[in-house]
Amino acid sequence: MIDLHTHSLLSDGDLLPSELVRRAEAIGYKAIAITDHSDASNIDFVIERIVAVCKELKSSISVIPGVELTHIPPQQIQEMVRRARGLGARLIVLHGETPVEPVAPGTNRAAINAGVDILAHPGLITEEDVRLAAERSVYLEVTARKGHSLTNGHVARLAKKIGASMVVNTDTHSPSDLITDEMAMKIVIGAGLTEDDFRGINKNAEKILQRLL
């Protein structure tokens, strides 16, 4: 499992980064990204601490310092992406227009235009935005997270129709949120995709990981 969207107690997760990584290692992960929630109030602190702990951790799996920019006003997203990269976040995840939170309309489009790496749980994303994501090489997330996963089928259908790239992530907050490859495949198939699609999604994650290492 390559999981590119997780949270520690640096935002609203339950675990220290070191325990999060160890638990992922113990169930056979290949790589994990720590992507705690950030906005203008905490971005400096959160990314600084994630970058520091990723340098210090000794693990058999790859650990990527990232961030999930969350509930950013659409007109501020591009600048926040720039700041996050400047602070050392190697992976930028953007909290998309999930159906279970009042994310501002236009967030998906602004994130894609800003060149984020992954648009997390993009909800009822429009076909036009999926096409733009494909053109700009922004990955769309199929998520294991309860609530956010309600629109996985919609995201998967449009992404496959248009040819946009997908990844499967957990959006882990608690120890029980981490999953095996077997469960990841069930989530992908449950979204209306196939085992061949799952293999392609895994290759996408590998491609991102190779670029970041």
SULGI-V691554 format. One record per residue. N is the residue number from 1. RES is the residue in one small letter. SS is DSSP state (hx for helix, st for strand, lp for the rest). PHI is phi in whole degrees, -180 to 180 (* if undefined). BURIAL is I if it has 16 or more other C-alpha atoms within 10 Angstrom, else O. Layout:
# SULGI-V691554
n res ss phi burial
N RES SS PHI BURIAL
N RES SS PHI BURIAL
This chain:
# SULGI-V691554
n res ss phi burial
1 m lp * I
2 i st -111 I
3 d st -113 I
4 l st -106 I
5 h st -158 I
6 t st -143 I
7 h lp -131 I
8 s lp -114 I
9 l lp -75 O
10 l lp -69 I
11 s lp -131 O
12 d lp -114 O
13 g lp -82 I
14 d lp -93 I
15 l lp -113 I
16 l lp -60 O
17 p hx -52 I
18 s hx -64 I
19 e hx -73 O
20 l hx -57 I
21 v hx -66 I
22 r hx -63 I
23 r hx -65 I
24 a hx -65 I
25 e hx -59 I
26 a hx -67 O
27 i lp -102 O
28 g lp 97 O
29 y lp -61 I
30 k lp -95 I
31 a st -158 I
32 i st -144 I
33 a st -109 I
34 i st -96 I
35 t lp -131 I
36 d lp -67 I
37 h st -62 I
38 s st -145 I
39 d lp -140 I
40 a lp -63 O
41 s lp -75 O
42 n lp -139 O
43 i hx -59 I
44 d hx -62 O
45 f hx -62 O
46 v hx -63 I
47 i hx -67 I
48 e hx -57 O
49 r hx -70 O
50 i hx -64 I
51 v hx -60 I
52 a hx -64 O
53 v hx -70 I
54 c hx -66 I
55 k hx -72 O
56 e hx -87 O
57 l lp -65 O
58 k lp -110 O
59 s lp -144 O
60 s lp -80 O
61 i lp -109 I
62 s st -76 I
63 v st -123 I
64 i st -106 I
65 p st -80 I
66 g st -140 I
67 v st -159 I
68 e st -111 I
69 l st -72 I
70 t lp -129 I
71 h lp 53 I
72 i lp -82 I
73 p lp -55 I
74 p hx -50 I
75 q hx -71 O
76 q hx -104 O
77 i hx -64 I
78 q hx -59 I
79 e hx -67 O
80 m hx -68 I
81 v hx -63 I
82 r hx -61 O
83 r hx -63 O
84 a hx -62 I
85 r hx -65 O
86 g hx -63 O
87 l hx -83 I
88 g lp 112 I
89 a lp -70 I
90 r lp -89 I
91 l st -133 I
92 i st -109 I
93 v st -105 I
94 l st -118 I
95 h st -70 I
96 g lp -80 I
97 e lp -82 I
98 t lp -53 I
99 p lp -75 I
100 v lp -108 O
101 e lp -141 O
102 p lp -84 O
103 v lp -66 I
104 a lp -61 O
105 p lp -57 O
106 g lp 95 O
107 t hx -63 I
108 n hx -58 I
109 r hx -63 I
110 a hx -63 I
111 a hx -65 I
112 i hx -64 I
113 n hx -63 I
114 a hx -79 I
115 g lp 79 I
116 v lp -64 I
117 d lp -80 I
118 i st -133 I
119 l st -96 I
120 a st -77 I
121 h lp 27 I
122 p lp -79 I
123 g lp 62 I
124 l lp -87 I
125 i lp -58 I
126 t lp -80 O
127 e hx -61 O
128 e hx -62 O
129 d hx -70 I
130 v hx -64 I
131 r hx -63 I
132 l hx -66 I
133 a hx -61 I
134 a hx -63 I
135 e hx -66 O
136 r lp -102 I
137 s lp 58 I
138 v lp -96 I
139 y st -83 I
140 l st -100 I
141 e st -92 I
142 v st -99 I
143 t st -112 I
144 a lp -86 I
145 r lp -76 O
146 k lp -56 O
147 g lp 88 O
148 h hx -58 I
149 s hx -74 I
150 l hx -59 I
151 t hx -108 I
152 n hx -55 I
153 g hx -62 I
154 h hx -63 I
155 v hx -62 I
156 a hx -64 I
157 r hx -62 O
158 l hx -69 I
159 a hx -62 I
160 k hx -69 O
161 k hx -61 O
162 i hx -94 I
163 g lp 95 O
164 a lp -79 I
165 s lp -82 I
166 m st -121 I
167 v st -133 I
168 v st -112 I
169 n st -131 I
170 t lp -96 I
171 d lp 56 I
172 t st -59 I
173 h lp -123 I
174 s lp -128 I
175 p hx -54 O
176 s hx -70 O
177 d hx -79 O
178 l lp -65 I
179 i lp -132 I
180 t lp -89 O
181 d hx -60 O
182 e hx -61 O
183 m hx -69 O
184 a hx -59 I
185 m hx -65 I
186 k hx -63 O
187 i hx -65 I
188 v hx -65 I
189 i hx -66 I
190 g hx -64 O
191 a lp -85 I
192 g lp 95 O
193 l lp -100 I
194 t lp -119 O
195 e hx -63 O
196 d hx -64 O
197 d hx -62 I
198 f hx -61 I
199 r hx -63 O
200 g hx -66 O
201 i hx -64 I
202 n hx -63 I
203 k hx -64 O
204 n hx -61 I
205 a hx -63 I
206 e hx -62 I
207 k hx -63 O
208 i hx -62 I
209 l hx -60 I
210 q hx -61 O
211 r hx -69 O
212 l hx -85 O
213 l lp -82 O
